């Protein structure tokens, strides 16, 4: 089972489905802010743009990506000096304005590490994509095709309510430890 994460910026909802694609659609917030008829809203509601598709082969028009990594992964340094893993997902829907297919760069960043008890840690990561990177996958899972992701109580308590809602954690049955399979 693959979980998709969503982000709503008020105008659009962006859905990322790990190892699949990124989709953009209009937000229901738009209906409330614009003076739309029911028919106009039904039409707008059906519009979806595929921004990028996961691939182990990056787009050919981007030479600086590492061809040995999934989706053309590469490391970059942020303005704050931290390292980030970036992936380019191409082959999105055609965009008439720029006469090429849409593409999206997905950035992964370690936000914080907390030693909440002696030798017990939590790590807050902004991305579901680390499961594809060898360093983040436990050896015992490499050949199984599924990855267990654990969220502990200390990490959940440190998330502010807006962050928890944005990642749709409150919609799930959150227990002290739960398992998601990719």
C-alpha positions as CSV (number, residue, x, y, z in Angstrom):
1,X,0.0,0.0,0.0
2,X,1.4,3.4,-1.0
3,X,0.5,6.5,1.0
4,X,0.3,9.9,-0.8
5,X,1.0,13.1,1.1
6,X,-0.9,16.3,0.3
7,X,-0.2,20.0,0.7
8,X,-2.8,22.6,0.3
9,X,-1.6,26.2,-0.4
10,X,-5.2,27.6,-0.7
11,X,-5.3,27.7,-4.5
12,X,-3.9,24.2,-5.3
13,X,-3.5,20.8,-3.6
14,X,-0.3,19.0,-4.4
15,X,-0.2,15.2,-3.9
16,X,3.0,13.3,-3.9
17,X,2.8,9.5,-4.2
18,X,6.3,8.0,-3.5
19,X,7.6,6.0,-6.4
20,X,4.7,7.2,-8.5
21,X,4.0,10.8,-9.3
22,X,3.2,14.4,-8.2
23,X,-0.3,15.8,-9.1
24,X,-1.6,19.3,-8.8
25,X,-5.3,20.1,-8.6
26,X,-7.4,23.0,-7.6
27,X,-8.2,23.4,-3.9
28,X,-11.7,23.5,-2.6
29,X,-10.7,26.7,-0.9
30,X,-10.8,28.3,-4.3
31,X,-14.5,27.6,-4.6
32,X,-15.2,29.6,-1.5
33,X,-12.9,32.5,-2.5
34,X,-14.1,32.8,-6.1
35,X,-17.6,33.5,-7.3
36,X,-18.1,30.3,-9.3
37,X,-21.2,28.6,-10.4
38,X,-21.8,25.0,-9.6
39,X,-21.1,24.0,-13.3
40,X,-17.8,26.0,-13.4
41,X,-16.7,24.4,-10.1
42,X,-17.5,20.9,-11.5
43,X,-15.3,21.6,-14.5
44,X,-12.4,23.1,-12.5
45,X,-12.6,20.3,-10.0
46,X,-11.7,17.8,-12.8
47,X,-8.6,19.6,-13.9
48,X,-5.4,17.9,-12.8
49,X,-1.8,18.4,-13.8
50,X,0.8,15.7,-13.5
51,X,3.9,17.7,-12.5
52,X,6.4,14.8,-12.6
53,X,6.7,11.0,-12.7
54,X,9.1,8.9,-10.6
55,X,11.8,7.2,-12.8
56,X,15.2,5.7,-12.2
57,X,16.3,7.5,-15.4
58,X,16.4,11.3,-15.1
59,X,15.3,13.6,-18.0
60,X,18.0,13.9,-20.7
61,X,17.9,17.7,-20.7
62,X,19.5,18.0,-17.2
63,X,23.2,17.0,-17.4
64,X,24.2,17.7,-13.8
65,X,22.1,15.0,-12.2
66,X,23.8,11.8,-11.1
67,X,22.6,9.1,-13.5
68,X,23.4,6.3,-10.9
69,X,20.7,7.4,-8.5
70,X,16.9,7.2,-8.6
71,X,15.2,10.0,-10.6
72,X,18.5,11.9,-11.0
73,X,19.3,12.4,-7.3
74,X,22.1,14.8,-6.2
75,X,23.2,16.4,-3.0
76,X,23.1,20.2,-2.7
77,X,24.0,22.6,0.2
78,X,21.4,24.9,1.5
79,X,22.0,28.5,2.4
80,X,22.1,27.4,6.1
81,X,24.9,25.0,5.3
82,X,22.8,21.8,5.6
83,X,22.9,19.1,3.0
84,X,19.8,18.3,1.0
85,X,19.0,15.4,-1.3
86,X,17.2,16.6,-4.5
87,X,15.5,14.5,-7.1
88,X,14.2,15.7,-10.5
89,X,10.9,14.0,-11.6
90,X,10.2,14.7,-15.3
91,X,7.7,13.5,-17.9
92,X,4.8,15.5,-16.5
93,X,1.9,16.9,-18.5
94,X,2.8,19.2,-21.4
95,X,2.9,22.9,-20.6
96,X,1.9,25.1,-23.5
97,X,3.5,28.2,-21.9
98,X,7.0,26.8,-22.0
99,X,6.4,24.2,-24.8
100,X,7.8,21.3,-22.8
101,X,6.6,18.8,-20.2
102,X,6.3,19.8,-16.6
103,X,8.9,18.6,-14.1
104,X,9.4,19.0,-10.4
105,X,12.5,19.0,-8.1
106,X,11.8,17.4,-4.8
107,X,14.0,18.4,-1.9
108,X,14.6,16.2,1.1
109,X,16.0,17.7,4.3
110,X,16.7,16.5,7.8
111,X,14.9,19.1,9.9
112,X,16.1,18.0,13.4
113,X,17.5,15.1,15.4
114,X,16.5,14.8,19.1
115,X,18.0,12.5,21.7
116,X,14.9,12.3,23.8
117,X,16.5,9.7,26.2
118,X,20.0,8.3,26.5
119,X,20.8,6.6,23.2
120,X,17.2,7.0,21.9
121,X,16.6,9.4,19.1
122,X,14.0,10.9,16.8
123,X,14.7,12.4,13.4
124,X,12.3,14.8,11.6
125,X,12.7,14.5,7.9
126,X,10.8,16.5,5.3
127,X,10.3,13.9,2.6
128,X,8.9,10.4,2.1
129,X,11.6,9.7,-0.5
130,X,14.5,8.6,1.7
131,X,13.3,5.0,1.6
132,X,14.9,4.7,-1.8
133,X,18.4,5.7,-0.5
134,X,20.6,2.9,0.8
135,X,21.8,4.8,3.8
136,X,18.3,5.2,5.1
137,X,17.0,1.6,4.5
138,X,17.8,-1.0,7.2
139,X,19.7,-4.0,5.7
140,X,17.1,-6.5,6.8
141,X,14.5,-4.7,4.5
142,X,16.7,-4.3,1.4
143,X,15.5,-7.5,-0.3
144,X,11.9,-7.6,1.0
145,X,10.5,-4.7,-1.1
146,X,8.8,-3.2,1.9
147,X,10.0,-0.7,4.4
148,X,8.8,-0.2,8.0
149,X,8.5,3.5,9.1
150,X,8.1,4.1,12.8
151,X,6.8,7.2,14.4
152,X,7.3,7.4,18.1
153,X,5.3,9.3,20.7
154,X,8.0,11.9,21.4
155,X,8.2,12.9,17.8
156,X,4.4,13.3,17.5
157,X,4.3,15.4,20.7
158,X,6.9,17.8,19.1
159,X,4.9,18.5,15.9
160,X,2.8,21.6,16.0
161,X,-0.9,21.0,15.1
162,X,-0.6,22.8,11.7
163,X,2.3,20.5,10.7
164,X,0.4,17.4,11.8
165,X,-2.7,18.4,9.9
166,X,-0.7,19.3,6.8
167,X,0.8,15.8,6.6
168,X,-2.6,14.3,7.3
169,X,-1.3,12.5,10.4
170,X,-4.4,13.4,12.4
171,X,-6.6,11.6,9.9
172,X,-4.8,8.4,10.5
173,X,-5.1,6.2,13.5
174,X,-1.8,7.2,15.1
175,X,-0.5,4.8,17.7
176,X,2.8,4.8,19.5
177,X,4.4,2.8,16.7
178,X,2.7,2.2,13.4
179,X,3.8,0.7,10.1
180,X,3.5,2.0,6.6
181,X,4.5,-0.1,3.6
182,X,5.8,1.4,0.4
